[in-house]
Amino acid sequence: MYTMIEPVGILIKNKLLERKIVLRRFGEHMGLSERNLQFFFKKNDITLKQILRASEFLNEDLTQYYIPLKWKGKMNVEQMGDGVQYKIMVEIAGDGEALENLPELLKHFRAEAKKYGLLVGQ
């Protein structure tokens, strides 16, 4: 689980208040009782599934606040049925001669990634 860049509960509650949305409606969408909703708003962290569900309700991508700063612009998060899929961009640099070896490197990279249940270049 990642920690939000700013407290998630405060961020979401402020967005709801700005839009004059009844908090109880949001709680119903999230499957939270009024009591649990108050705890939710006090949380500093949240599951990615909850972020996606809140994003759906607000019609706004809140994953941008979930992804650590060092991954900004390099990682996308997508809802895939009941699961979540992360897509990470990897930067490889080198001179022309070194980049000639890129196909072989990618071949090894794919093989290693597969051992960990990861896909490369799909």
Kinemage of the C-alpha trace (Angstrom):
@kinemage 1
@onewidth
@group {chain A} dominant
@subgroup {mainchain}
@vectorlist {calphas} color= white
{ca met a 1} P 0.000 0.000 0.000
{ca tyr a 2} L 1.254 3.467 -0.846
{ca thr a 3} L 0.869 6.496 1.381
{ca met a 4} L -0.981 9.396 -0.162
{ca ile a 5} L 0.932 12.570 -0.899
{ca glu a 6} L -1.634 14.438 1.192
{ca pro a 7} L -4.154 12.909 3.599
{ca val a 8} L -6.688 11.103 1.440
{ca gly a 9} L -9.665 11.650 3.707
{ca ile a 10} L -9.196 15.397 3.805
{ca leu a 11} L -8.623 15.553 0.061
{ca ile a 12} L -11.797 13.607 -0.743
{ca lys a 13} L -13.940 15.328 1.884
{ca asn a 14} L -12.875 18.764 0.606
{ca lys a 15} L -13.715 17.759 -2.968
{ca leu a 16} L -17.164 16.590 -1.848
{ca leu a 17} L -17.785 19.801 0.104
{ca glu a 18} L -16.579 21.980 -2.801
{ca arg a 19} L -19.093 20.259 -5.056
{ca lys a 20} L -21.815 20.440 -2.384
{ca ile a 21} L -22.294 16.662 -2.483
{ca val a 22} L -24.110 15.084 0.449
{ca leu a 23} L -21.516 13.038 2.322
{ca arg a 24} L -24.018 10.254 2.973
{ca arg a 25} L -24.370 9.701 -0.815
{ca phe a 26} L -20.611 9.231 -1.074
{ca gly a 27} L -20.700 6.833 1.895
{ca glu a 28} L -23.393 4.753 0.199
{ca his a 29} L -21.330 4.576 -2.986
{ca met a 30} L -18.268 3.488 -1.008
{ca gly a 31} L -20.253 0.967 1.054
{ca leu a 32} L -19.502 2.805 4.303
{ca ser a 33} L -21.841 3.538 7.213
{ca glu a 34} L -21.926 7.123 8.506
{ca arg a 35} L -19.651 6.116 11.404
{ca asn a 36} L -17.118 4.391 9.119
{ca leu a 37} L -17.275 7.321 6.722
{ca gln a 38} L -16.031 9.609 9.506
{ca phe a 39} L -13.074 7.242 10.075
{ca phe a 40} L -12.487 7.135 6.309
{ca phe a 41} L -12.143 10.923 6.168
{ca lys a 42} L -9.505 10.788 8.917
{ca lys a 43} L -7.319 8.241 7.099
{ca asn a 44} L -3.878 9.103 5.788
{ca asp a 45} L -3.751 6.058 3.548
{ca ile a 46} L -6.255 4.139 1.474
{ca thr a 47} L -6.358 1.083 -0.740
{ca leu a 48} L -6.066 1.561 -4.466
{ca lys a 49} L -9.475 -0.066 -4.880
{ca gln a 50} L -10.990 2.656 -2.654
{ca ile a 51} L -9.159 5.364 -4.625
{ca leu a 52} L -10.617 4.012 -7.873
{ca arg a 53} L -14.099 3.810 -6.356
{ca ala a 54} L -13.879 7.398 -5.044
{ca ser a 55} L -12.539 8.501 -8.452
{ca glu a 56} L -15.560 6.898 -10.095
{ca phe a 57} L -17.945 8.730 -7.757
{ca leu a 58} L -16.236 12.094 -8.225
{ca asn a 59} L -15.646 11.514 -11.940
{ca glu a 60} L -12.028 12.560 -11.353
{ca asp a 61} L -8.773 10.595 -11.432
{ca leu a 62} L -7.561 10.521 -7.827
{ca thr a 63} L -4.776 8.036 -8.581
{ca gln a 64} L -2.565 11.024 -9.342
{ca tyr a 65} L -2.465 11.634 -5.580
{ca tyr a 66} L -1.807 7.970 -4.835
{ca ile a 67} L 1.255 7.402 -6.982
{ca pro a 68} L 4.545 8.300 -5.250
{ca leu a 69} L 6.267 11.427 -6.624
{ca lys a 70} L 9.233 9.458 -7.965
{ca trp a 71} L 6.817 7.506 -10.223
{ca lys a 72} L 4.883 10.545 -11.510
{ca gly a 73} L 4.586 10.361 -15.284
{ca lys a 74} L 6.098 6.880 -15.281
{ca met a 75} L 3.255 4.871 -13.772
{ca asn a 76} L -0.384 4.510 -14.750
{ca val a 77} L -3.002 2.649 -12.776
{ca glu a 78} L -5.978 1.062 -14.524
{ca gln a 79} L -9.039 -0.762 -13.216
{ca met a 80} L -9.185 -4.213 -14.811
{ca gly a 81} L -12.453 -5.916 -13.838
{ca asp a 82} L -12.168 -6.593 -10.117
{ca gly a 83} L -8.407 -6.014 -10.120
{ca val a 84} L -5.962 -3.231 -10.750
{ca gln a 85} L -3.166 -3.145 -13.291
{ca tyr a 86} L -0.080 -0.985 -12.939
{ca lys a 87} L 1.814 0.113 -16.032
{ca ile a 88} L 5.314 1.443 -15.461
{ca met a 89} L 7.434 3.229 -18.051
{ca val a 90} L 11.129 2.344 -17.917
{ca glu a 91} L 13.715 4.727 -19.383
{ca ile a 92} L 16.805 3.244 -21.022
{ca ala a 93} L 19.530 5.521 -22.353
{ca gly a 94} L 22.813 4.946 -24.115
{ca asp a 95} L 24.800 5.846 -27.189
{ca gly a 96} L 24.048 4.326 -30.597
{ca glu a 97} L 26.475 1.449 -30.148
{ca ala a 98} L 25.067 0.496 -26.745
{ca leu a 99} L 21.476 0.698 -28.007
{ca glu a 100} L 22.294 -1.910 -30.648
{ca asn a 101} L 22.176 -4.367 -27.742
{ca leu a 102} L 18.679 -3.269 -26.740
{ca pro a 103} L 16.790 -6.169 -28.415
{ca glu a 104} L 18.915 -8.716 -26.520
{ca leu a 105} L 18.500 -6.793 -23.255
{ca leu a 106} L 14.722 -6.699 -23.704
{ca lys a 107} L 14.668 -10.423 -24.402
{ca his a 108} L 16.405 -11.110 -21.075
{ca phe a 109} L 14.293 -8.501 -19.298
{ca arg a 110} L 11.071 -10.136 -20.518
{ca ala a 111} L 12.274 -13.570 -19.394
{ca glu a 112} L 13.194 -12.293 -15.920
{ca ala a 113} L 9.981 -10.295 -15.568
{ca lys a 114} L 7.923 -13.362 -16.487
{ca lys a 115} L 9.442 -15.231 -13.510
{ca tyr a 116} L 7.819 -12.612 -11.262
{ca gly a 117} L 4.455 -12.666 -13.020
{ca leu a 118} L 5.116 -9.433 -14.908
{ca leu a 119} L 4.613 -8.657 -18.599
{ca val a 120} L 6.961 -6.460 -20.628
{ca gly a 121} L 6.013 -4.691 -23.852
{ca gln a 122} L 2.433 -5.841 -24.206
